[in-house]
Amino acid sequence: MYRPIGMIPAMPTPLNEDESINFSGYEKLINHLIDGGVHCLLAGGSTGEYSMMSTEERKEVLKAAVDYADGRVPIMAGTSEHRLNETIELTKYAEEIGADCALIITPYYMQTSEEGIKNYYEQVAKATNIGIVIYHYPGATNVTLTPEFIAELSEIEGIVGVKNTTDQEHTCKAIALTKDNEGFSVLTGSEHLILPTLAVGGDGATGIIHNLVPDQIVEMYDLFKNKKDIDGALKINQRLLPLYDYVEAEPVPGPIKAGLDLIGLEGGNVRDPLVEASNELKEKMRETLNRLDYKLNI
């Protein structure tokens, strides 16, 4: 069963002015990321505006990602729903079309107990034959899984990892408690924590910045993880620090879509009530990308 590792972009979904899906722009983005050397693609996640889409649209986005990638890299499919049965249905669909694993956020809003959360993941894992990645994002859900509970969930057959979008101390503990489980990955969901996570034995990162500078993010990973060139990795990380800030300085995914527009891809619109990046932020991103020698479109 596929276990996600490496640099994994959380892809935005390009939208036209009428908020319909721009599939041509989506294909260009996917080719850009694969050409940049990324190790996997996350389709239909939070950055992809899944919560603003109908189930049919979500299926279209996932199918397009699988088709456009065409086996060149694995696909992690965002299949979270509020109801268990709907999560299972969408996860089965992801499996059927050829996705390699599914990212599923913890139950939230109508909160449950640890027993309820464990049962939720157990039921999805039992009903499907695709690897399940836990999406732990307490800043958005107000649901916190302790490192000890993540370690417990990691023992469920079919659970292959966690996207841990929280602080570094928590991530360090989760890594320490699951390090002997060879079938389980700990990925950070925070740009600033990519190198710290790798340094303590983490397996990679799912991030927004990957969409904009995939080649540099992959080079940083390769220098640190494979070539053991810590200084080289640190230099790249230092150069990218402003972009780490900018892609989440305003509501996601407005900033990353603006950045993609700047480099000649088609980030496009966001769906109401989400907002586009401010002109001030766009100018900061333009200046930083210029310093990084990116050829800008506008």
Rosetta silent file (secondary structure, phi, psi, omega in degrees, C-alpha in Angstrom):
SEQUENCE: MYRPIGMIPAMPTPLNEDESINFSGYEKLINHLIDGGVHCLLAGGSTGEYSMMSTEERKEVLKAAVDYADGRVPIMAGTSEHRLNETIELTKYAEEIGADCALIITPYYMQTSEEGIKNYYEQVAKATNIGIVIYHYPGATNVTLTPEFIAELSEIEGIVGVKNTTDQEHTCKAIALTKDNEGFSVLTGSEHLILPTLAVGGDGATGIIHNLVPDQIVEMYDLFKNKKDIDGALKINQRLLPLYDYVEAEPVPGPIKAGLDLIGLEGGNVRDPLVEASNELKEKMRETLNRLDYKLNI
SCORE:     score description
SCORE:     0.000 S_00000001
   1 L     0.000  134.616 -175.932    0.000    0.000    0.000 S_00000001
   2 L   -63.486  133.380  175.951    1.371    3.407   -0.995 S_00000001
   3 L  -118.392  118.416 -174.188    2.873    5.467    1.832 S_00000001
   4 L   -71.834  132.651  174.792    3.337    9.173    0.990 S_00000001
   5 L  -141.040  161.765  173.638    6.796   10.676    1.429 S_00000001
   6 E    91.945 -156.759 -176.393    8.641   13.705    0.095 S_00000001
   7 E   -95.397  117.688 -171.522    7.413   17.051   -1.190 S_00000001
   8 E  -125.782  105.864  178.940    3.691   17.029   -1.902 S_00000001
   9 E   -70.102  134.531  170.260    1.970   20.195   -3.178 S_00000001
  10 E   -86.296   98.052 -168.545   -1.531   20.891   -1.893 S_00000001
  11 L   -74.136  135.347  167.044   -2.855   21.990   -5.256 S_00000001
  12 L   -74.478  162.521  175.686   -5.287   24.862   -5.707 S_00000001
  13 L  -105.148  110.662  179.060   -8.079   24.354   -8.223 S_00000001
  14 L   -59.548  135.725 -179.660   -7.877   26.968  -11.025 S_00000001
  15 E  -125.286  145.261  174.688  -11.230   28.676  -11.558 S_00000001
  16 L   -78.210  175.872 -178.977  -12.598   30.774  -14.386 S_00000001
  17 L   -60.660  -31.181  178.721  -14.241   34.165  -13.850 S_00000001
  18 L   -86.533    9.466  177.974  -17.643   32.481  -13.527 S_00000001
  19 L    72.826   10.389  171.898  -16.139   30.197  -10.841 S_00000001
  20 L   -76.207  159.399 -176.683  -16.319   27.125  -13.080 S_00000001
  21 E   -74.955  130.665  178.402  -13.324   24.794  -12.973 S_00000001
  22 L   -93.540   89.558 -174.819  -10.541   25.668  -15.396 S_00000001
  23 H   -69.397  -31.736  176.237   -9.412   22.187  -16.364 S_00000001
  24 H   -62.868  -44.187  177.345   -6.882   23.469  -18.895 S_00000001
  25 H   -64.868  -34.250  179.088   -5.236   25.521  -16.162 S_00000001
  26 H   -65.382  -42.507  178.588   -5.323   22.506  -13.839 S_00000001
  27 H   -63.946  -40.607  178.027   -3.472   20.381  -16.368 S_00000001
  28 H   -62.686  -41.314  178.377   -0.824   23.094  -16.796 S_00000001
  29 H   -61.635  -45.905 -178.432   -0.358   23.265  -13.029 S_00000001
  30 H   -62.853  -42.532  177.704    0.040   19.499  -12.758 S_00000001
  31 H   -64.428  -39.792  176.539    2.621   19.410  -15.552 S_00000001
  32 H   -59.066  -43.015 -177.690    4.488   22.306  -13.907 S_00000001
  33 H   -71.630  -41.756  178.883    4.629   20.423  -10.611 S_00000001
  34 H   -66.927  -40.854  175.884    5.669   17.116  -12.111 S_00000001
  35 H   -61.428  -29.530  178.452    8.343   18.854  -14.183 S_00000001
  36 L   -77.759   -6.469  173.167    9.525   20.403  -10.912 S_00000001
  37 L    92.626   13.618 -177.369   10.130   16.919   -9.493 S_00000001
  38 L   -62.372  158.582 -171.912    7.482   16.680   -6.768 S_00000001
  39 L   -94.822  -15.366 -177.775    6.930   13.263   -5.244 S_00000001
  40 L  -168.841  160.748  177.145    3.123   13.202   -5.080 S_00000001
  41 E  -122.997  131.973  173.650    0.174   15.548   -5.736 S_00000001
  42 E   -97.312  113.852 -179.711   -2.603   16.396   -3.277 S_00000001
  43 E  -107.962  139.073  174.177   -5.807   17.032   -5.229 S_00000001
  44 L    71.805   29.973  175.462   -9.046   18.326   -3.775 S_00000001
  45 L   -91.535 -163.751 -178.432   -7.711   19.366   -0.384 S_00000001
  46 L   -60.066  -44.756  178.726   -8.402   22.546    1.573 S_00000001
  47 L   -63.776  -25.517  177.812   -6.259   24.662   -0.765 S_00000001
  48 L   -80.863    4.497  176.825   -8.229   23.117   -3.634 S_00000001
  49 L    63.412   34.158 -177.918  -11.437   24.671   -2.200 S_00000001
  50 H   -59.002  -33.795 -176.549  -13.109   21.292   -1.763 S_00000001
  51 H   -70.655  -12.021  179.349  -15.448   22.679    0.888 S_00000001
  52 H   -99.517    6.174 -172.721  -16.851   25.109   -1.694 S_00000001
  53 L  -115.974  154.874  171.209  -17.653   22.370   -4.224 S_00000001
  54 L   -74.823  163.598  178.225  -20.432   19.906   -4.891 S_00000001
  55 H   -60.249  -39.416 -179.764  -19.627   16.201   -4.681 S_00000001
  56 H   -64.409  -40.799  176.840  -19.804   15.933   -8.467 S_00000001
  57 H   -63.651  -40.490 -179.969  -17.311   18.766   -8.892 S_00000001
  58 H   -62.519  -41.026  177.468  -14.999   17.142   -6.389 S_00000001
  59 H   -63.081  -40.028  178.639  -15.123   13.899   -8.347 S_00000001
  60 H   -62.400  -41.089  179.693  -14.318   15.792  -11.537 S_00000001
  61 H   -65.354  -44.394 -179.910  -11.290   17.419   -9.900 S_00000001
  62 H   -65.146  -43.590 -179.960   -9.972   14.109   -8.568 S_00000001
  63 H   -63.140  -41.944  179.533  -10.514   12.324  -11.893 S_00000001
  64 H   -62.338  -41.769  179.644   -8.767   15.130  -13.765 S_00000001
  65 H   -60.727  -45.587  179.339   -5.765   14.955  -11.417 S_00000001
  66 H   -63.267  -44.655 -177.557   -5.406   11.203  -11.940 S_00000001
  67 H   -66.456  -44.734 -176.757   -5.830   11.524  -15.701 S_00000001
  68 H   -69.956  -36.169  177.923   -3.457   14.470  -16.121 S_00000001
  69 H   -68.650  -35.024  173.327   -0.767   12.931  -13.915 S_00000001
  70 L    52.526   41.063  175.394   -1.105    9.735  -15.974 S_00000001
  71 L    80.611    1.100 -177.535    0.906    7.613  -13.560 S_00000001
  72 L   -72.500  -33.402  174.185    3.906    9.949  -13.485 S_00000001
  73 L  -142.220  157.639  176.048    3.471   10.622   -9.753 S_00000001
  74 L   -67.952  157.257  177.930    1.096    9.270   -7.086 S_00000001
  75 E  -117.339  127.069  170.029   -2.126   11.123   -6.289 S_00000001
  76 E   -99.772  120.497 -175.111   -3.346   11.872   -2.765 S_00000001
  77 E  -102.202  128.094  173.590   -7.079   12.555   -2.993 S_00000001
  78 E   -76.172  115.950 -175.277   -8.932   14.789   -0.561 S_00000001
  79 L  -127.449   22.603 -178.677  -12.064   12.804    0.310 S_00000001
  80 L   -69.293  136.404  170.732  -13.269   14.364    3.573 S_00000001
  81 L  -136.756  167.281  177.834  -17.025   14.710    4.100 S_00000001
  82 L   -72.705  -41.507 -176.819  -19.085   15.459    7.209 S_00000001
  83 L   -92.726  139.492 -178.800  -20.935   12.133    7.154 S_00000001
  84 H   -55.608  -48.058 -176.444  -19.059    8.844    7.456 S_00000001
  85 H   -61.457  -36.155  179.175  -20.987    7.164    4.631 S_00000001
  86 H   -72.322  -35.331  175.417  -20.249   10.040    2.253 S_00000001
  87 H   -63.015  -44.028  178.411  -16.552    9.978    3.168 S_00000001
  88 H   -62.223  -43.412 -179.212  -16.483    6.260    2.416 S_00000001
  89 H   -60.517  -46.269 -178.473  -18.304    6.800   -0.882 S_00000001
  90 H   -70.875  -33.783  177.540  -15.891    9.481   -2.078 S_00000001
  91 H   -67.270  -39.904  175.618  -12.866    7.497   -0.873 S_00000001
  92 H   -62.277  -40.216  177.886  -14.093    4.460   -2.808 S_00000001
  93 H   -61.361  -44.911  179.050  -14.472    6.654   -5.864 S_00000001
  94 H   -58.623  -41.327  177.641  -10.880    7.884   -5.456 S_00000001
  95 H   -62.551  -45.033 -176.930   -9.728    4.289   -5.260 S_00000001
  96 H   -61.670  -36.748 -176.435  -11.718    3.317   -8.362 S_00000001
  97 H   -85.715   -6.188  174.350  -10.221    6.055  -10.530 S_00000001
  98 L   107.182   12.569  173.464   -6.664    5.201   -9.519 S_00000001
  99 L   -65.110  155.856 -173.086   -5.700    7.577   -6.719 S_00000001
 100 L   -98.045  -24.660  174.954   -2.940    6.202   -4.491 S_00000001
 101 E  -159.795  168.009 -177.862   -4.094    7.399   -1.067 S_00000001
 102 E  -127.282  136.891  177.703   -6.809    9.566    0.499 S_00000001
 103 E  -100.163  122.909 -174.653   -6.484   12.516    2.867 S_00000001
 104 E  -130.704  120.839 -177.823   -9.300   12.647    5.440 S_00000001
 105 E   -75.079  154.911  177.378   -9.706   15.367    8.039 S_00000001
 106 L   -62.257  145.341  173.415  -10.748   14.610   11.604 S_00000001
 107 L   -55.376  138.790 -176.138  -14.508   14.839   12.299 S_00000001
 108 L  -147.750 -177.667 -175.150  -15.295   18.388   13.439 S_00000001
 109 L    67.244  -74.545  169.114  -18.060   20.923   14.142 S_00000001
 110 L   -85.678   89.970 -169.815  -20.260   18.260   15.752 S_00000001
 111 L   -74.830  153.766 -178.157  -17.348   17.005   17.795 S_00000001
 112 L  -126.361 -172.346 -179.124  -16.957   13.467   19.022 S_00000001
 113 L   -95.308  174.737  174.507  -14.680   11.544   21.399 S_00000001
 114 H   -59.577  -38.129  177.893  -11.386    9.787   20.722 S_00000001
 115 H   -61.480  -41.624  179.421  -13.383    6.573   20.498 S_00000001
 116 H   -66.492  -39.420  178.470  -15.620    8.176   17.875 S_00000001
 117 H   -65.609  -44.204  179.973  -12.642    9.466   15.880 S_00000001
 118 H   -62.504  -43.541  178.850  -10.941    6.081   15.966 S_00000001
 119 H   -61.328  -39.270  179.593  -14.122    4.348   14.859 S_00000001
 120 H   -58.100  -51.308 -179.195  -14.466    6.857   12.013 S_00000001
 121 H   -69.121  -35.645  177.122  -11.026    6.086   10.608 S_00000001
 122 H   -61.829  -42.681 -177.957  -11.425    2.358   11.209 S_00000001
 123 H   -66.199  -41.437  178.144  -14.679    2.298    9.253 S_00000001
 124 H   -65.465  -44.964 -178.640  -13.202    4.168    6.288 S_00000001
 125 H   -63.039  -39.030  179.688  -10.087    1.985    6.258 S_00000001
 126 H   -68.481  -32.754 -173.813  -12.141   -1.232    6.416 S_00000001
 127 H   -83.489   -9.581 -175.264  -14.456   -0.135    3.608 S_00000001
 128 L  -133.040  165.807  177.863  -11.662    0.735    1.157 S_00000001
 129 L  -118.420   32.796  179.988   -8.393   -0.649   -0.165 S_00000001
 130 L  -121.227  144.512 -179.428   -6.580    2.665   -0.454 S_00000001
 131 E   -63.440  140.260 -178.403   -4.169    4.122    2.083 S_00000001
 132 E  -109.365  126.903  175.493   -5.707    6.667    4.461 S_00000001
 133 E  -106.483  124.288  177.831   -3.793    9.775    5.573 S_00000001
 134 E   -72.958  131.251  175.489   -5.110   11.503    8.698 S_00000001
 135 E  -103.019  104.123 -178.423   -5.479   15.254    8.244 S_00000001
 136 E  -102.738  107.921 -173.745   -4.740   16.812   11.635 S_00000001
 137 L  -140.155   70.157 -174.867   -5.423   20.545   11.454 S_00000001
 138 H   -61.097  -26.004  178.186   -6.540   21.794   14.888 S_00000001
 139 H   -63.532  -27.919  179.679   -6.224   25.441   13.849 S_00000001
 140 H   -98.537  -33.318 -172.535   -9.120   24.931   11.437 S_00000001
 141 H   -99.400  -19.969 -171.546  -11.135   22.202   13.156 S_00000001
 142 L    61.764   26.261  175.969  -10.605   22.959   16.862 S_00000001
 143 L  -119.995  117.797 -178.381  -10.012   19.212   17.225 S_00000001
 144 L  -109.886  126.828  173.186   -6.630   18.229   18.637 S_00000001
 145 L   -98.509  126.579  176.983   -5.235   14.716   18.448 S_00000001
 146 L   -68.498  154.918  175.002   -2.502   14.035   20.983 S_00000001
 147 H   -55.669  -35.705  179.381    0.728   12.500   19.648 S_00000001
 148 H   -65.004  -38.379  179.783   -0.135    9.412   21.679 S_00000001
 149 H   -72.583  -36.198  174.846   -3.528    9.139   19.990 S_00000001
 150 H   -60.819  -41.281  177.094   -1.966    9.606   16.547 S_00000001
 151 H   -61.375  -38.397  177.343    0.369    6.725   17.385 S_00000001
 152 H   -64.994  -44.163  179.446   -2.676    4.638   18.321 S_00000001
 153 H   -64.977  -31.258 -177.992   -4.415    5.519   15.036 S_00000001
 154 H   -64.329  -18.391 -179.454   -1.239    4.657   13.111 S_00000001
 155 L   -84.270   -8.258  178.202   -1.703    1.021   14.116 S_00000001
 156 L   -70.068  130.551  178.388   -5.021    0.755   12.248 S_00000001
 157 L   -61.612  127.389 -179.503   -4.603   -1.356    9.125 S_00000001
 158 L   100.690  -13.791  174.941   -4.836    0.911    6.096 S_00000001
 159 E   -86.402  120.331 -172.057   -3.744    4.103    7.880 S_00000001
 160 E  -115.311   -1.721  179.208   -0.530    5.173    6.151 S_00000001
 161 E   174.682  177.417  175.572    0.253    8.629    7.492 S_00000001
 162 E  -137.239  134.333  166.938   -0.699   11.943    9.024 S_00000001
 163 E   -92.990  107.248 -170.008   -0.589   15.449    7.612 S_00000001
 164 E  -102.471   91.025 -178.954    0.242   17.242   10.839 S_00000001
 165 L   -94.281   77.155 -179.288   -0.589   20.922   10.479 S_00000001
 166 L  -156.133 -165.922 -171.852    0.309   22.013   13.971 S_00000001
 167 L   -74.837  165.253 -174.201    3.339   23.047   16.031 S_00000001
 168 H   -70.309  -34.809  178.437    6.767   21.459   15.848 S_00000001
 169 H   -60.146  -43.874  178.533    6.798   20.071   19.377 S_00000001
 170 H   -62.057  -44.576 -179.567    3.664   18.077   18.611 S_00000001
 171 H   -63.287  -41.012  178.110    5.141   16.868   15.312 S_00000001
 172 H   -59.503  -43.348 -179.601    8.382   15.812   17.014 S_00000001
 173 H   -67.036  -40.385  178.694    6.464   13.746   19.525 S_00000001
 174 H   -62.545  -40.342  177.945    4.320   12.153   16.810 S_00000001
 175 H   -64.119  -45.253 -178.659    7.473   11.209   14.890 S_00000001
 176 H   -61.636  -37.441 -176.110    9.113    9.758   18.005 S_00000001
 177 H   -81.015  -16.539 -177.989    6.069    7.646   18.846 S_00000001
 178 H  -116.680    6.228 -172.005    5.597    6.257   15.317 S_00000001
 179 L   -61.154  -24.971 -178.683    9.215    5.934   14.158 S_00000001
 180 L   -89.624   -2.726  178.479    9.171    2.138   14.332 S_00000001
 181 L   -92.781   98.216 -174.007    6.051    1.875   12.164 S_00000001
 182 L   -69.528  -14.449 -179.878    7.540    1.528    8.690 S_00000001
 183 L   -97.346   13.908 -174.539    4.123    1.795    7.060 S_00000001
 184 L  -131.721  130.193 -179.680    3.302    5.203    8.531 S_00000001
 185 E  -108.695  142.980  170.148    4.497    8.654    7.447 S_00000001
 186 E  -111.142  116.790 -179.766    4.514   11.894    9.397 S_00000001
 187 E  -114.713  137.227  173.148    4.222   14.895    7.079 S_00000001
 188 E   -85.343  150.095  175.318    4.183   18.502    8.173 S_00000001
 189 L  -108.666   15.666 -175.878    1.582   20.835    6.701 S_00000001
 190 L  -120.783  124.822 -178.251    3.535   23.992    7.578 S_00000001
 191 H   -55.576  -46.521 -176.712    6.083   25.594    5.242 S_00000001
 192 H   -65.509  -16.129 -176.208    8.283   26.938    8.033 S_00000001
 193 H  -104.570   11.273 -179.078    8.517   23.463    9.575 S_00000001
 194 H   -60.923  -57.530 -178.161    9.674   21.525    6.508 S_00000001
 195 H   -65.193  -44.582  176.894   13.365   21.394    7.443 S_00000001
 196 H   -57.833  -37.205  179.557   12.770   20.978   11.201 S_00000001
 197 H   -67.196  -43.953  177.359   10.430   18.072   10.467 S_00000001
 198 H   -62.862  -36.405 -175.984   12.956   16.365    8.196 S_00000001
 199 H   -64.690  -28.348 -179.172   15.681   16.979   10.788 S_00000001
 200 L  -102.642   14.628  173.125   13.877   14.932   13.440 S_00000001
 201 L   101.977    9.959  177.111   13.016   12.053   11.127 S_00000001
 202 L   -69.322  166.930 -170.876    9.815   13.219    9.445 S_00000001
 203 L  -102.041   -8.827 -179.927    8.928   11.961    5.986 S_00000001
 204 E   154.915 -159.433 -176.024    8.071   15.124    4.083 S_00000001
 205 E  -151.876  137.979  166.173    5.612   17.956    3.713 S_00000001
 206 E  -103.835  119.897 -173.007    2.335   18.761    2.039 S_00000001
 207 E  -145.801  169.191 -179.533    2.398   22.471    1.422 S_00000001
 208 L   -84.183  -40.489 -176.405    1.158   25.446   -0.528 S_00000001
 209 H   -59.539  -27.466 -179.492    4.540   26.913   -1.446 S_00000001
 210 H   -54.645  -33.235 -178.861    5.337   23.756   -3.426 S_00000001
 211 H   -64.474  -31.898 -173.337    2.953   24.943   -6.154 S_00000001
 212 L   -87.676  -42.419 -175.880    4.961   28.084   -6.779 S_00000001
 213 L  -131.506   59.361 -175.038    8.567   26.870   -6.559 S_00000001
 214 H   -59.830  -39.640 -177.759    8.439   23.060   -6.837 S_00000001
 215 H   -62.042  -39.824 -178.890   11.950   22.712   -8.219 S_00000001
 216 H   -74.053  -37.420  176.937   13.485   24.603   -5.287 S_00000001
 217 H   -64.078  -41.941  179.254   11.415   22.788   -2.661 S_00000001
 218 H   -67.898  -40.174  177.863   12.421   19.440   -4.153 S_00000001
 219 H   -62.040  -42.164  178.701   16.074   20.491   -4.354 S_00000001
 220 H   -60.399  -44.043  178.127   15.984   21.509   -0.691 S_00000001
 221 H   -60.997  -46.657 -176.730   14.507   18.118    0.232 S_00000001
 222 H   -65.429  -41.238  178.781   17.076   16.252   -1.857 S_00000001
 223 H   -61.451  -43.185 -176.348   20.010   18.211   -0.442 S_00000001
 224 H   -77.019  -48.496 -170.189   18.925   17.564    3.123 S_00000001
 225 H   -80.948  -40.322 -172.168   17.502   14.050    2.902 S_00000001
 226 L  -103.996  -40.146 -176.575   19.637   12.363    0.272 S_00000001
 227 L   -95.234   -7.131  179.101   22.855   14.339   -0.145 S_00000001
 228 L    56.745   30.810  178.024   23.194   15.303    3.532 S_00000001
 229 L   -96.019   83.087 -174.827   24.079   18.836    2.434 S_00000001
 230 H   -65.669  -42.096 -178.869   22.575   20.707    5.366 S_00000001
 231 H   -62.654  -41.547  178.974   24.137   24.057    4.482 S_00000001
 232 H   -62.885  -42.507  178.639   22.810   23.866    0.922 S_00000001
 233 H   -64.775  -40.116 -179.704   19.313   23.062    2.147 S_00000001
 234 H   -64.586  -36.134  179.499   19.450   25.896    4.663 S_00000001
 235 H   -64.433  -42.704  177.541   20.417   28.404    1.960 S_00000001
 236 H   -64.910  -43.889  179.689   17.380   27.488   -0.125 S_00000001
 237 H   -59.013  -41.200 -179.487   15.159   27.616    2.932 S_00000001
 238 H   -63.912  -40.885  179.811   16.459   31.078    3.789 S_00000001
 239 H   -64.338  -33.595 -173.759   15.728   32.369    0.281 S_00000001
 240 H   -89.132   -6.448 -175.102   12.168   31.049    0.389 S_00000001
 241 H   -52.080  -44.769  178.922   11.241   32.365    3.851 S_00000001
 242 H   -60.551  -38.765  179.600    9.329   35.419    2.555 S_00000001
 243 H   -66.650  -35.541  175.258    7.244   33.241    0.242 S_00000001
 244 H   -54.399  -43.358  179.904    6.430   30.908    3.140 S_00000001
 245 H   -68.295  -45.538 -171.666    4.880   33.918    4.845 S_00000001
 246 H   -64.944  -36.944 -174.040    3.123   35.320    1.797 S_00000001
 247 L   -68.391  -14.275  176.531    1.221   32.192    0.734 S_00000001
 248 L  -127.927   16.666 -179.775   -0.675   32.238    4.030 S_00000001
 249 L   -70.617  -26.197  177.492   -0.529   35.956    4.889 S_00000001
 250 L  -130.747  169.080 -174.137   -4.110   36.325    3.665 S_00000001
 251 L   -53.192  130.275  177.559   -6.955   33.793    3.358 S_00000001
 252 L   -72.111  142.964    6.193   -6.016   30.684    1.386 S_00000001
 253 L  -102.606   18.999 -178.028   -5.993   30.055   -1.566 S_00000001
 254 H   -49.727  -50.763 -177.594   -6.015   33.667   -2.779 S_00000001
 255 H   -61.608  -42.946 -177.670   -2.255   34.252   -2.349 S_00000001
 256 H   -70.526  -33.069  177.150   -1.099   31.079   -4.097 S_00000001
 257 H   -66.333  -38.786  176.691   -3.488   31.659   -6.991 S_00000001
 258 H   -63.483  -41.583  178.863   -2.071   35.181   -7.361 S_00000001
 259 H   -62.498  -41.371  178.365    1.455   33.754   -7.326 S_00000001
 260 H   -64.536  -39.593  175.807    0.617   31.245  -10.041 S_00000001
 261 H   -59.474  -39.123 -178.246   -0.826   34.035  -12.180 S_00000001
 262 H   -63.720  -34.248 -177.047    2.434   35.944  -11.725 S_00000001
 263 L   -96.375   12.118  172.527    4.559   33.099  -13.098 S_00000001
 264 L    93.353    6.888  172.962    2.322   32.496  -16.100 S_00000001
 265 L   -95.177 -176.002 -172.534    0.113   29.716  -14.821 S_00000001
 266 L  -119.139   77.602  176.370   -3.639   30.044  -14.304 S_00000001
 267 L   -65.682  -49.145  173.565   -4.462   30.362  -10.630 S_00000001
 268 E    77.250 -158.532 -174.448   -7.590   32.285  -11.445 S_00000001
 269 L   -79.667  170.025  168.118  -10.480   33.249   -9.223 S_00000001
 270 L  -114.684  164.032 -179.708  -11.596   31.989   -5.816 S_00000001
 271 L   -91.350  138.568  173.951  -15.148   31.088   -4.897 S_00000001
 272 L   -57.995  139.123    9.536  -17.336   33.343   -2.812 S_00000001
 273 L   -94.092   18.012  177.161  -17.119   34.038    0.068 S_00000001
 274 L   -68.972  161.598 -174.749  -13.356   33.525   -0.276 S_00000001
 275 L  -125.668  150.780  176.666  -11.277   36.532   -1.323 S_00000001
 276 L   -76.341  163.248  177.562   -8.476   37.178   -3.765 S_00000001
 277 L   -65.372  147.742  178.371   -5.053   38.359   -2.629 S_00000001
 278 L   -71.878  158.127  177.041   -4.659   42.081   -2.047 S_00000001
 279 H   -61.171  -35.941  178.791   -2.676   44.213   -4.473 S_00000001
 280 H   -61.331  -45.011  179.712   -0.175   44.894   -1.703 S_00000001
 281 H   -68.101  -39.143  178.302    0.498   41.195   -1.215 S_00000001
 282 H   -59.182  -40.205 -179.335    0.706   40.604   -4.963 S_00000001
 283 H   -67.182  -40.006  176.947    3.393   43.271   -5.211 S_00000001
 284 H   -62.243  -41.882  179.451    5.414   41.705   -2.388 S_00000001
 285 H   -66.421  -39.481  178.207    5.208   38.327   -4.121 S_00000001
 286 H   -59.696  -47.048 -178.925    6.237   39.886   -7.419 S_00000001
 287 H   -62.203  -42.986 -179.153    9.329   41.468   -5.853 S_00000001
 288 H   -67.364  -43.542  179.076   10.348   38.233   -4.126 S_00000001
 289 H   -64.278  -35.091  175.307    9.848   36.112   -7.243 S_00000001
 290 H   -61.029  -43.332  179.787   11.928   38.627   -9.198 S_00000001
 291 H   -65.507  -27.597  178.476   14.766   38.203   -6.693 S_00000001
 292 L   -86.685    7.464  176.825   14.480   34.442   -7.156 S_00000001
 293 L    65.418   31.153  174.117   14.959   34.976  -10.908 S_00000001
 294 L   -82.416  136.764  175.735   11.503   33.761  -11.869 S_00000001
 295 L   -78.812  114.615 -174.494   10.283   34.938  -15.249 S_00000001
 296 L   -90.695  148.595 -177.379    7.078   36.766  -14.451 S_00000001
 297 L   -83.731  -34.009 -177.198    4.036   36.836  -16.678 S_00000001
 298 L  -138.474    0.000    0.000    2.708   40.241  -15.580 S_00000001
